Amino acid sequence: MSKVFFSIFLFVLSSFSYAASWTPDLTVTKIFTEGKTDAVIIYTSGGSVYTTGCSLNNWSFSADSDARRGRAYSTAMAALASGKKIRLWYSDTCGLWSYHQATSIMLVK
C-alpha cells in the first residue's frame, strides 16, 4: 500500500515540474532593447510555440546584470549581422508581453 501512495505522490509531484531546454537553431530577424525595462527583445524565425500562451518566435531576454544583458544583446546582434543562428534557453513561462522568456543565448553556425 505504501508503494501505491508513493507512486501517486511522485505522479503529483511530477506534474509541478517545469520544462527547460534549448531551442533548435533560430534565425534572428529583429532585435531591440525595450525602453522602460531595458529588456532585450529578440524576434526570430524558424521556431515554434514552446510554452502554451507565449507568442510564436518572440523572445524577451532577462539578465541579472547589465553586463550580462549587454553580452546577450551583442550575441543577438552578431547573429543578425552575420546571418548565423542562435539557440535560446527557455523554461515554460512567458515573459514580458507574453513573449517566451529566455535566460541564455548561444551563437551557432
C-alpha positions in Angstrom: 0.0 0.0 0.0 2.8 2.4 0.8 4.2 1.8 -2.8 0.9 2.9 -4.2 0.9 6.1 -2.1 4.5 6.8 -3.0 3.7 6.3 -6.7 0.8 8.7 -6.5 3.0 11.2 -4.7 5.6 11.0 -7.4 3.0 11.5 -10.1 1.5 14.6 -8.4 5.0 16.0 -7.8 6.0 15.5 -11.4 3.0 17.5 -12.6 4.5 20.5 -10.9 7.9 20.2 -12.6 9.0 22.8 -15.2 10.5 22.1 -18.5 13.6 23.9 -19.5 15.6 23.4 -22.7 17.5 24.9 -25.6 15.5 25.9 -28.7 16.5 24.5 -32.1 18.6 26.8 -34.3 16.8 30.1 -34.8 17.3 33.0 -37.2 17.3 36.4 -35.7 15.1 38.8 -37.7 15.0 41.8 -35.4 16.3 42.9 -32.0 15.9 45.9 -29.7 16.1 47.0 -26.1 12.8 47.9 -24.6 13.0 51.4 -23.1 11.1 51.1 -19.8 12.6 47.8 -18.6 15.8 47.7 -20.7 14.8 44.1 -21.6 16.4 42.6 -24.7 13.7 41.7 -27.2 14.6 39.2 -29.9 12.4 38.3 -32.9 13.3 35.1 -34.7 12.1 32.8 -37.5 12.3 29.0 -37.7 10.9 28.4 -34.2 7.6 27.3 -32.7 5.5 27.9 -29.6 7.4 26.2 -26.8 5.2 27.3 -24.0 1.4 27.5 -24.2 0.3 31.1 -24.2 3.6 32.6 -25.5 3.9 34.3 -28.8 5.5 32.5 -31.8 9.1 33.5 -32.5 9.1 36.4 -30.0 11.5 36.4 -27.1 12.3 38.6 -24.1 15.7 38.1 -22.6 16.1 38.7 -18.9 19.5 39.1 -17.2 20.6 39.6 -13.7 23.2 42.3 -14.5 23.8 45.0 -17.0 27.0 43.3 -18.2 25.1 40.0 -18.9 22.3 41.8 -20.7 24.9 43.6 -22.8 26.6 40.3 -23.8 23.2 38.8 -24.7 22.4 41.9 -26.9 25.8 41.7 -28.5 25.4 38.0 -29.3 22.0 38.5 -30.8 23.3 41.5 -32.9 26.3 39.4 -34.1 23.8 36.7 -35.3 21.7 39.3 -37.0 24.6 41.0 -38.7 26.4 37.7 -39.7 23.4 35.6 -40.6 24.4 33.0 -38.0 21.8 31.3 -35.9 21.2 31.3 -32.2 19.7 29.0 -29.6 17.9 30.3 -26.6 17.5 28.7 -23.2 13.9 28.9 -22.0 11.6 27.5 -19.3 7.9 27.0 -19.5 7.0 30.6 -18.5 6.1 33.6 -20.7 7.9 36.8 -20.0 7.3 40.4 -21.0 4.3 40.9 -23.4 3.6 37.1 -23.4 6.9 36.5 -25.2 8.9 33.4 -24.5 11.3 34.1 -21.6 14.9 33.4 -22.4 17.8 33.4 -19.9 20.8 32.3 -22.0 21.8 32.7 -25.6 24.2 30.6 -27.8 25.6 31.6 -31.2 25.8 28.6 -33.6 26.9 28.1 -37.2 
